[in-house]
Amino acid sequence: MFEKYEFHHIGYAVKSIEETAKFFLFLGYTITKTVIDPIQRVHIAFLLKEHTPCIELVQPIDDESPVVSILQKNGVTPYHICYEVEDINEAISEMRKQKFIPLFNPVPALAFDNRLICYFFNKNVGLIELLNK
Ligand code: NI
């Protein structure tokens, strides 16, 4: 069962992709893709470096974005880990059994060619994102 959950990326809440990316560029990452997602109301950039996990920088595009409250509470911070799954609906019922609460029904994510994503919360783990393969 566990091999079905493949690590995909770490999500960082940022105030400015440009300002935060400077550090990762210094470390040798490259920005591979930037996208505006109108559903999550965020601007997203993906950073890649060989042999290291993908990092996703997530910047709110307005005050309605769910990322705003994370920035207000914690400042710039990593805030979710994303795993890829074969069947997001099956994974949702498995995650519920692990006491995760889905934050919304799966929605298409522009950053991933409209593949479905869903966010989950568990008080002992925090936020987990699932991305349908
Ligand atoms: Ni993400």
Backbone and ligand atoms as CSV (ligand in chain L), in Angstrom:
chain,resi,resn,atom,element,x,y,z
A,1,MET,N,N,0.834,-1.207,0.000
A,1,MET,CA,C,0.000,0.000,0.000
A,1,MET,C,C,0.866,1.254,0.000
A,2,PHE,N,N,1.989,1.244,0.772
A,2,PHE,CA,C,2.729,2.498,0.968
A,2,PHE,C,C,3.492,2.922,-0.278
A,3,GLU,N,N,3.848,1.935,-1.121
A,3,GLU,CA,C,4.555,2.310,-2.347
A,3,GLU,C,C,3.645,3.099,-3.287
A,4,LYS,N,N,2.362,3.106,-2.988
A,4,LYS,CA,C,1.434,3.885,-3.820
A,4,LYS,C,C,1.572,5.379,-3.568
A,5,TYR,N,N,2.149,5.757,-2.426
A,5,TYR,CA,C,2.310,7.182,-2.096
A,5,TYR,C,C,3.743,7.596,-2.404
A,6,GLU,N,N,3.933,8.174,-3.593
A,6,GLU,CA,C,5.285,8.544,-4.029
A,6,GLU,C,C,5.557,10.007,-3.728
A,7,PHE,N,N,6.690,10.261,-3.067
A,7,PHE,CA,C,7.042,11.638,-2.741
A,7,PHE,C,C,7.082,12.492,-4.012
A,8,HIS,N,N,6.493,13.682,-3.961
A,8,HIS,CA,C,6.508,14.550,-5.145
A,8,HIS,C,C,7.188,15.893,-4.897
A,9,HIS,N,N,6.767,16.634,-3.871
A,9,HIS,CA,C,7.448,17.914,-3.593
A,9,HIS,C,C,7.170,18.398,-2.173
A,10,ILE,N,N,7.977,19.372,-1.765
A,10,ILE,CA,C,7.745,20.120,-0.525
A,10,ILE,C,C,7.203,21.479,-0.926
A,11,GLY,N,N,6.126,21.910,-0.288
A,11,GLY,CA,C,5.538,23.209,-0.606
A,11,GLY,C,C,5.944,24.253,0.426
A,12,TYR,N,N,6.418,25.401,-0.065
A,12,TYR,CA,C,6.826,26.521,0.775
A,12,TYR,C,C,5.841,27.657,0.592
A,13,ALA,N,N,5.317,28.200,1.676
A,13,ALA,CA,C,4.526,29.431,1.582
A,13,ALA,C,C,5.506,30.600,1.568
A,14,VAL,N,N,5.405,31.455,0.548
A,14,VAL,CA,C,6.336,32.580,0.438
A,14,VAL,C,C,5.589,33.877,0.164
A,15,LYS,N,N,6.208,34.974,0.579
A,15,LYS,CA,C,5.626,36.290,0.284
A,15,LYS,C,C,6.014,36.724,-1.121
A,16,SER,N,N,7.228,36.339,-1.525
A,16,SER,CA,C,7.728,36.729,-2.839
A,16,SER,C,C,8.552,35.593,-3.426
A,17,ILE,N,N,8.053,35.005,-4.498
A,17,ILE,CA,C,8.810,33.938,-5.172
A,17,ILE,C,C,10.197,34.447,-5.534
A,18,GLU,N,N,10.252,35.674,-6.036
A,18,GLU,CA,C,11.525,36.223,-6.492
A,18,GLU,C,C,12.548,36.270,-5.345
A,19,GLU,N,N,12.085,36.786,-4.192
A,19,GLU,CA,C,13.013,36.936,-3.056
A,19,GLU,C,C,13.453,35.581,-2.501
A,20,THR,N,N,12.503,34.632,-2.379
A,20,THR,CA,C,12.842,33.325,-1.815
A,20,THR,C,C,13.678,32.510,-2.796
A,21,ALA,N,N,13.354,32.605,-4.076
A,21,ALA,CA,C,14.067,31.802,-5.084
A,21,ALA,C,C,15.551,32.147,-5.116
A,22,LYS,N,N,15.895,33.400,-4.768
A,22,LYS,CA,C,17.306,33.814,-4.797
A,22,LYS,C,C,18.178,32.841,-4.014
A,23,PHE,N,N,17.678,32.434,-2.823
A,23,PHE,CA,C,18.471,31.534,-1.986
A,23,PHE,C,C,18.640,30.172,-2.650
A,24,PHE,N,N,17.534,29.635,-3.207
A,24,PHE,CA,C,17.612,28.307,-3.806
A,24,PHE,C,C,18.438,28.327,-5.096
A,25,LEU,N,N,18.413,29.431,-5.811
A,25,LEU,CA,C,19.266,29.561,-6.999
A,25,LEU,C,C,20.732,29.547,-6.567
A,26,PHE,N,N,21.001,30.225,-5.440
A,26,PHE,CA,C,22.347,30.212,-4.866
A,26,PHE,C,C,22.791,28.776,-4.552
A,27,LEU,N,N,21.847,27.935,-4.081
A,27,LEU,CA,C,22.166,26.545,-3.750
A,27,LEU,C,C,22.287,25.646,-4.979
A,28,GLY,N,N,21.971,26.196,-6.142
A,28,GLY,CA,C,22.132,25.405,-7.357
A,28,GLY,C,C,20.845,24.864,-7.958
A,29,TYR,N,N,19.718,25.251,-7.387
A,29,TYR,CA,C,18.438,24.854,-7.980
A,29,TYR,C,C,18.179,25.682,-9.239
A,30,THR,N,N,17.317,25.155,-10.110
A,30,THR,CA,C,16.839,25.961,-11.233
A,30,THR,C,C,15.318,26.027,-11.180
A,31,ILE,N,N,14.768,27.146,-11.612
A,31,ILE,CA,C,13.312,27.293,-11.692
A,31,ILE,C,C,12.867,26.637,-12.991
A,32,THR,N,N,12.021,25.603,-12.853
A,32,THR,CA,C,11.646,24.860,-14.059
A,32,THR,C,C,10.323,25.317,-14.635
A,33,LYS,N,N,9.458,25.884,-13.798
A,33,LYS,CA,C,8.118,26.184,-14.280
A,33,LYS,C,C,7.467,27.186,-13.331
A,34,THR,N,N,6.757,28.162,-13.858
A,34,THR,CA,C,5.950,29.039,-13.004
A,34,THR,C,C,4.533,29.078,-13.565
A,35,VAL,N,N,3.569,29.094,-12.651
A,35,VAL,CA,C,2.163,29.001,-13.032
A,35,VAL,C,C,1.336,29.877,-12.099
A,36,ILE,N,N,0.249,30.455,-12.626
A,36,ILE,CA,C,-0.732,31.089,-11.744
A,36,ILE,C,C,-1.929,30.160,-11.657
A,37,ASP,N,N,-2.294,29.788,-10.435
A,37,ASP,CA,C,-3.453,28.916,-10.244
A,37,ASP,C,C,-4.603,29.744,-9.686
A,38,PRO,N,N,-5.627,30.010,-10.525
A,38,PRO,CA,C,-6.728,30.869,-10.082
A,38,PRO,C,C,-7.626,30.203,-9.044
A,39,ILE,N,N,-7.610,28.872,-8.969
A,39,ILE,CA,C,-8.464,28.185,-7.983
A,39,ILE,C,C,-7.869,28.355,-6.585
A,40,GLN,N,N,-6.563,28.088,-6.449
A,40,GLN,CA,C,-5.903,28.273,-5.148
A,40,GLN,C,C,-5.494,29.736,-4.921
A,41,ARG,N,N,-5.646,30.569,-5.948
A,41,ARG,CA,C,-5.283,31.982,-5.879
A,41,ARG,C,C,-3.804,32.161,-5.487
A,42,VAL,N,N,-2.972,31.410,-6.216
A,42,VAL,CA,C,-1.544,31.465,-5.930
A,42,VAL,C,C,-0.714,31.515,-7.207
A,43,HIS,N,N,0.467,32.045,-7.033
A,43,HIS,CA,C,1.495,31.998,-8.054
A,43,HIS,C,C,2.479,30.929,-7.580
A,44,ILE,N,N,2.827,29.987,-8.463
A,44,ILE,CA,C,3.637,28.842,-8.069
A,44,ILE,C,C,4.905,28.785,-8.910
A,45,ALA,N,N,6.013,28.431,-8.270
A,45,ALA,CA,C,7.253,28.166,-9.011
A,45,ALA,C,C,7.858,26.863,-8.512
A,46,PHE,N,N,8.353,26.048,-9.429
A,46,PHE,CA,C,9.001,24.786,-9.062
A,46,PHE,C,C,10.504,24.916,-9.207
A,47,LEU,N,N,11.198,24.419,-8.178
A,47,LEU,CA,C,12.658,24.476,-8.157
A,47,LEU,C,C,13.205,23.061,-8.148
A,48,LEU,N,N,14.144,22.793,-9.034
A,48,LEU,CA,C,14.719,21.456,-9.117
A,48,LEU,C,C,16.235,21.508,-9.014
A,49,LYS,N,N,16.752,20.469,-8.387
A,49,LYS,CA,C,18.194,20.261,-8.319
A,49,LYS,C,C,18.403,18.760,-8.275
A,50,GLU,N,N,19.431,18.296,-8.965
A,50,GLU,CA,C,19.663,16.867,-9.052
A,50,GLU,C,C,19.816,16.244,-7.659
A,51,HIS,N,N,19.215,15.071,-7.479
A,51,HIS,CA,C,19.319,14.285,-6.244
A,51,HIS,C,C,18.708,14.972,-5.019
A,52,THR,N,N,17.853,15.975,-5.219
A,52,THR,CA,C,17.173,16.580,-4.074
A,52,THR,C,C,15.681,16.676,-4.395
A,53,PRO,N,N,14.850,16.709,-3.353
A,53,PRO,CA,C,13.406,16.806,-3.599
A,53,PRO,C,C,13.039,18.100,-4.304
A,54,CYS,N,N,11.985,18.019,-5.093
A,54,CYS,CA,C,11.443,19.211,-5.759
A,54,CYS,C,C,10.849,20.150,-4.698
A,55,ILE,N,N,11.096,21.445,-4.875
A,55,ILE,CA,C,10.522,22.449,-3.980
A,55,ILE,C,C,9.540,23.302,-4.770
A,56,GLU,N,N,8.378,23.507,-4.163
A,56,GLU,CA,C,7.340,24.331,-4.778
A,56,GLU,C,C,7.206,25.603,-3.945
A,57,LEU,N,N,7.420,26.756,-4.572
A,57,LEU,CA,C,7.207,28.024,-3.873
A,57,LEU,C,C,5.804,28.505,-4.199
A,58,VAL,N,N,5.044,28.851,-3.157
A,58,VAL,CA,C,3.644,29.212,-3.336
A,58,VAL,C,C,3.407,30.613,-2.776
A,59,GLN,N,N,3.104,31.528,-3.665
A,59,GLN,CA,C,2.915,32.933,-3.272
A,59,GLN,C,C,1.459,33.332,-3.508
A,60,PRO,N,N,0.774,33.887,-2.497
A,60,PRO,CA,C,-0.621,34.294,-2.729
A,60,PRO,C,C,-0.701,35.412,-3.764
A,61,ILE,N,N,-1.769,35.382,-4.590
A,61,ILE,CA,C,-1.939,36.477,-5.549
A,61,ILE,C,C,-2.878,37.552,-4.999
A,62,ASP,N,N,-3.612,37.232,-3.928
A,62,ASP,CA,C,-4.452,38.253,-3.281
A,62,ASP,C,C,-4.795,37.804,-1.864
A,63,ASP,N,N,-5.569,38.619,-1.137
A,63,ASP,CA,C,-5.857,38.320,0.271
A,63,ASP,C,C,-6.809,37.142,0.463
A,64,GLU,N,N,-7.454,36.695,-0.623
A,64,GLU,CA,C,-8.400,35.576,-0.523
A,64,GLU,C,C,-7.679,34.221,-0.563
A,65,SER,N,N,-6.419,34.224,-0.885
A,65,SER,CA,C,-5.698,32.966,-1.019
A,65,SER,C,C,-5.559,32.263,0.329
A,66,PRO,N,N,-5.741,30.927,0.370
A,66,PRO,CA,C,-5.587,30.198,1.633
A,66,PRO,C,C,-4.163,30.271,2.210
A,67,VAL,N,N,-3.200,30.662,1.375
A,67,VAL,CA,C,-1.806,30.728,1.846
A,67,VAL,C,C,-1.559,31.962,2.725
A,68,VAL,N,N,-2.445,32.963,2.617
A,68,VAL,CA,C,-2.267,34.204,3.378
A,68,VAL,C,C,-2.240,33.927,4.874
A,69,SER,N,N,-3.142,33.070,5.356
A,69,SER,CA,C,-3.206,32.833,6.804
A,69,SER,C,C,-1.972,32.068,7.291
A,70,ILE,N,N,-1.423,31.208,6.446
A,70,ILE,CA,C,-0.194,30.492,6.824
A,70,ILE,C,C,0.956,31.483,6.982
A,71,LEU,N,N,1.053,32.426,6.045
A,71,LEU,CA,C,2.110,33.440,6.122
A,71,LEU,C,C,1.925,34.335,7.345
A,72,GLN,N,N,0.659,34.656,7.653
A,72,GLN,CA,C,0.400,35.516,8.818
A,72,GLN,C,C,0.789,34.819,10.104
A,73,LYS,N,N,0.483,33.508,10.190
A,73,LYS,CA,C,0.774,32.768,11.423
A,73,LYS,C,C,2.245,32.430,11.556
A,74,ASN,N,N,2.865,31.996,10.443
A,74,ASN,CA,C,4.206,31.393,10.531
A,74,ASN,C,C,5.286,32.106,9.745
A,75,GLY,N,N,4.928,33.107,8.964
A,75,GLY,CA,C,5.915,33.704,8.064
A,75,GLY,C,C,6.241,32.738,6.936
A,76,VAL,N,N,7.324,33.016,6.244
A,76,VAL,CA,C,7.735,32.129,5.147
A,76,VAL,C,C,8.154,30.789,5.739
A,77,THR,N,N,7.559,29.710,5.243
A,77,THR,CA,C,7.782,28.405,5.889
A,77,THR,C,C,7.399,27.260,4.958
A,78,PRO,N,N,8.082,26.108,5.091
A,78,PRO,CA,C,7.543,24.916,4.435
A,78,PRO,C,C,6.214,24.574,5.103
A,79,TYR,N,N,5.213,24.187,4.348
A,79,TYR,CA,C,3.905,23.935,4.988
A,79,TYR,C,C,3.173,22.713,4.487
A,80,HIS,N,N,3.630,22.098,3.400
A,80,HIS,CA,C,3.016,20.818,3.031
A,80,HIS,C,C,4.014,19.929,2.304
A,81,ILE,N,N,3.731,18.627,2.354
A,81,ILE,CA,C,4.460,17.646,1.558
A,81,ILE,C,C,3.436,17.015,0.620
A,82,CYS,N,N,3.829,16.834,-0.616
A,82,CYS,CA,C,2.906,16.265,-1.604
A,82,CYS,C,C,3.368,14.877,-2.022
A,83,TYR,N,N,2.404,13.969,-2.080
A,83,TYR,CA,C,2.642,12.620,-2.583
A,83,TYR,C,C,1.763,12.367,-3.794
A,84,GLU,N,N,2.310,11.621,-4.741
A,84,GLU,CA,C,1.566,11.239,-5.933
A,84,GLU,C,C,0.880,9.901,-5.696
A,85,VAL,N,N,-0.354,9.794,-6.140
A,85,VAL,CA,C,-1.099,8.538,-5.978
A,85,VAL,C,C,-1.741,8.139,-7.302
A,86,GLU,N,N,-1.987,6.825,-7.434
A,86,GLU,CA,C,-2.614,6.299,-8.658
A,86,GLU,C,C,-4.083,6.683,-8.732
A,87,ASP,N,N,-4.754,6.623,-7.569
A,87,ASP,CA,C,-6.202,6.797,-7.555
A,87,ASP,C,C,-6.560,7.690,-6.365
A,88,ILE,N,N,-6.814,8.960,-6.661
A,88,ILE,CA,C,-6.991,9.929,-5.574
A,88,ILE,C,C,-8.231,9.621,-4.738
A,89,ASN,N,N,-9.264,9.070,-5.355
A,89,ASN,CA,C,-10.476,8.786,-4.577
A,89,ASN,C,C,-10.260,7.646,-3.590
A,90,GLU,N,N,-9.526,6.631,-4.042
A,90,GLU,CA,C,-9.166,5.540,-3.136
A,90,GLU,C,C,-8.281,6.081,-2.002
A,91,ALA,N,N,-7.329,6.952,-2.363
A,91,ALA,CA,C,-6.415,7.517,-1.365
A,91,ALA,C,C,-7.180,8.374,-0.351
A,92,ILE,N,N,-8.209,9.068,-0.807
A,92,ILE,CA,C,-8.987,9.904,0.112
A,92,ILE,C,C,-9.630,9.034,1.193
A,93,SER,N,N,-10.171,7.881,0.806
A,93,SER,CA,C,-10.794,7.047,1.839
A,93,SER,C,C,-9.723,6.438,2.754
A,94,GLU,N,N,-8.550,6.126,2.202
A,94,GLU,CA,C,-7.465,5.640,3.064
A,94,GLU,C,C,-6.998,6.732,4.028
A,95,MET,N,N,-6.879,7.954,3.524
A,95,MET,CA,C,-6.434,9.063,4.369
A,95,MET,C,C,-7.453,9.352,5.473
A,96,ARG,N,N,-8.741,9.250,5.146
A,96,ARG,CA,C,-9.778,9.428,6.181
A,96,ARG,C,C,-9.601,8.408,7.301
A,97,LYS,N,N,-9.280,7.164,6.920
A,97,LYS,CA,C,-9.059,6.118,7.938
A,97,LYS,C,C,-7.850,6.439,8.803
A,98,GLN,N,N,-6.878,7.191,8.244
A,98,GLN,CA,C,-5.698,7.621,9.011
A,98,GLN,C,C,-5.973,8.929,9.761
A,99,LYS,N,N,-7.249,9.314,9.841
A,99,LYS,CA,C,-7.691,10.497,10.592
A,99,LYS,C,C,-7.235,11.825,9.972
A,100,PHE,N,N,-7.144,11.834,8.649
A,100,PHE,CA,C,-6.915,13.091,7.942
A,100,PHE,C,C,-8.255,13.632,7.457
A,101,ILE,N,N,-8.392,14.946,7.552
A,101,ILE,CA,C,-9.605,15.590,7.062
A,101,ILE,C,C,-9.306,16.229,5.711
A,102,PRO,N,N,-10.020,15.819,4.638
A,102,PRO,CA,C,-9.833,16.502,3.352
A,102,PRO,C,C,-10.340,17.938,3.459
A,103,LEU,N,N,-9.581,18.904,2.935
A,103,LEU,CA,C,-9.984,20.306,3.066
A,103,LEU,C,C,-10.985,20.715,1.993
A,104,PHE,N,N,-11.038,19.945,0.916
A,104,PHE,CA,C,-12.015,20.220,-0.152
A,104,PHE,C,C,-12.085,18.974,-1.032
A,105,ASN,N,N,-13.048,18.927,-1.927
A,105,ASN,CA,C,-13.090,17.833,-2.894
A,105,ASN,C,C,-11.953,18.038,-3.902
A,106,PRO,N,N,-11.456,16.958,-4.510
A,106,PRO,CA,C,-10.340,17.101,-5.450
A,106,PRO,C,C,-10.640,18.144,-6.535
A,107,VAL,N,N,-9.626,18.973,-6.810
A,107,VAL,CA,C,-9.773,20.000,-7.846
A,107,VAL,C,C,-8.607,19.880,-8.830
A,108,PRO,N,N,-8.850,20.267,-10.088
A,108,PRO,CA,C,-7.751,20.249,-11.051
A,108,PRO,C,C,-6.724,21.317,-10.704
A,109,ALA,N,N,-5.448,20.966,-10.824
A,109,ALA,CA,C,-4.376,21.923,-10.524
A,109,ALA,C,C,-3.665,22.303,-11.821
A,110,LEU,N,N,-3.715,23.579,-12.113
A,110,LEU,CA,C,-3.090,24.098,-13.327
A,110,LEU,C,C,-1.606,23.773,-13.376
A,111,ALA,N,N,-0.964,23.790,-12.194
A,111,ALA,CA,C,0.478,23.554,-12.135
A,111,ALA,C,C,0.838,22.133,-12.564
A,112,PHE,N,N,-0.149,21.237,-12.529
A,112,PHE,CA,C,0.109,19.829,-12.878
A,112,PHE,C,C,-0.773,19.394,-14.041
A,113,ASP,N,N,-0.894,20.247,-15.039
A,113,ASP,CA,C,-1.663,19.925,-16.252
A,113,ASP,C,C,-3.073,19.449,-15.917
A,114,ASN,N,N,-3.674,20.111,-14.931
A,114,ASN,CA,C,-5.050,19.832,-14.521
A,114,ASN,C,C,-5.276,18.447,-13.916
A,115,ARG,N,N,-4.195,17.814,-13.460
A,115,ARG,CA,C,-4.394,16.591,-12.672
A,115,ARG,C,C,-5.031,17.004,-11.341
A,116,LEU,N,N,-5.779,16.055,-10.729
A,116,LEU,CA,C,-6.505,16.402,-9.504
A,116,LEU,C,C,-5.578,16.442,-8.301
A,117,ILE,N,N,-5.814,17.435,-7.436
A,117,ILE,CA,C,-5.117,17.493,-6.149
A,117,ILE,C,C,-6.137,17.585,-5.026
A,118,CYS,N,N,-5.711,17.205,-3.832
A,118,CYS,CA,C,-6.530,17.405,-2.645
A,118,CYS,C,C,-5.587,17.650,-1.471
A,119,TYR,N,N,-5.996,18.535,-0.558
A,119,TYR,CA,C,-5.222,18.786,0.660
A,119,TYR,C,C,-5.914,18.133,1.840
A,120,PHE,N,N,-5.083,17.662,2.775
A,120,PHE,CA,C,-5.589,16.993,3.975
A,120,PHE,C,C,-4.911,17.582,5.199
A,121,PHE,N,N,-5.643,17.567,6.323
A,121,PHE,CA,C,-5.043,18.011,7.576
A,121,PHE,C,C,-5.205,16.950,8.647
A,122,ASN,N,N,-4.125,16.771,9.396
A,122,ASN,CA,C,-4.150,15.924,10.583
A,122,ASN,C,C,-3.319,16.653,11.628
A,123,LYS,N,N,-3.834,16.749,12.860
A,123,LYS,CA,C,-3.159,17.606,13.845
A,123,LYS,C,C,-1.768,17.105,14.229
A,124,ASN,N,N,-1.487,15.817,14.014
A,124,ASN,CA,C,-0.161,15.296,14.348
A,124,ASN,C,C,0.823,15.337,13.182
A,125,VAL,N,N,0.315,15.639,11.999
A,125,VAL,CA,C,1.166,15.596,10.797
A,125,VAL,C,C,1.168,16.936,10.063
A,126,GLY,N,N,0.068,17.665,10.155
A,126,GLY,CA,C,-0.035,18.921,9.420
A,126,GLY,C,C,-0.678,18.691,8.058
A,127,LEU,N,N,-0.240,19.491,7.079
A,127,LEU,CA,C,-0.873,19.455,5.759
A,127,LEU,C,C,-0.164,18.467,4.829
A,128,ILE,N,N,-0.958,17.624,4.190
A,128,ILE,CA,C,-0.467,16.720,3.154
A,128,ILE,C,C,-1.276,16.987,1.891
A,129,GLU,N,N,-0.575,17.064,0.776
A,129,GLU,CA,C,-1.250,17.216,-0.517
A,129,GLU,C,C,-1.125,15.903,-1.273
A,130,LEU,N,N,-2.187,15.490,-1.912
A,130,LEU,CA,C,-2.112,14.337,-2.805
A,130,LEU,C,C,-2.348,14.791,-4.227
A,131,LEU,N,N,-1.585,14.211,-5.141
A,131,LEU,CA,C,-1.660,14.556,-6.563
A,131,LEU,C,C,-1.952,13.276,-7.330
A,132,ASN,N,N,-3.020,13.277,-8.090
A,132,ASN,CA,C,-3.363,12.114,-8.875
A,132,ASN,C,C,-2.375,11.934,-10.035
A,133,LYS,N,N,-1.944,10.699,-10.291
A,133,LYS,CA,C,-0.975,10.449,-11.376
A,133,LYS,C,C,-1.608,10.714,-12.729
L,1,NI,NI,NI,2.067,21.469,-3.457
